[in-house]
C-alpha cells in the first residue's frame, strides 16, 4: 500500500521564515523594553465603557502605580487597557501598550508612551511576565482569564519568580474563586490549599497597589510556601559557561525572568 501523499514539503521554507519572524518580534520587543524598569501589568476587558466604574478604577490604578514609581503595562487596546494607560500617562509616568493584531476589538489606545504591536500572542505574553512585578486584574473576558491563569500556572510550577496576582472586584471574581475552592480544591483535590496564596481578591484599588508595591520592596512576604531555590545546582551547560553555582532568593527575581541573562 502506498503511503499517503502529503504536500507539507511545500511549506518548509515558509516555516523557516516564520521562525525568523518570531525571533525578530522577540528581538524588537526586548530592545524596546530593555530600559523600562520593573512595571505592573493591568488587565481587563476591552469592552468596558468609559462611563463604567471599572474604567474609573483602572484609570486610578494606573495613576497610583506611577506614584509608586512603576511603569504601567497593558495590552494597549480600549476599555480597561485604555483606562490604565490613561491614568499612567496623565500622571507623567511610563505607559506601555503591548498591542496585538486581531480581526476585531483591538485598536491601539492613544495613551501610550511606548507602543508595540505583536503578531504572536505567546511573545506578547512573555513580555508581560518578563517586565512585570505584579498583575492587577480587573473584570474581563477570555483574554483576561488567559493572562491571569497563565501567570498563576507559571508561578505555581516555579517557572517564574512569584509576584502578586491581584483580582479587583469581588462581585465579579468571587463566584469563580468559590468554584475553584469548592470544586477544584475540596471536591476534586486538583489543586493545593497553598495555591490560594498565589493571588489576592479585593475591592480596593489602593489595596491592590499597596500589595504589589510592598512585595516589590520586600516588606511583605508573598507565596512563602513555594521553594526559594537558594541553592540550586547548575545544569552542566550552565557550569560549562561559568554560570553561578546557586541562585538568589525569588524575592528579587534577578536571576529568573526579570534578568535577560538568565531568561531561558
PyMOL commands that set and color helices and strands:
alter all, ss='L'
color gray80, all
select helices_A, chain A and resi 8-33+53-67+80-90+121-130+142-156+170-187+193-198+205-217+236-240+260-262
alter helices_A, ss='H'
color red, helices_A
select strands_A, chain A and resi 39-43+71-74+95-100+114-118+132-137+164-168+199-202
alter strands_A, ss='S'
color yellow, strands_A
deselect
rebuild
show_as cartoon
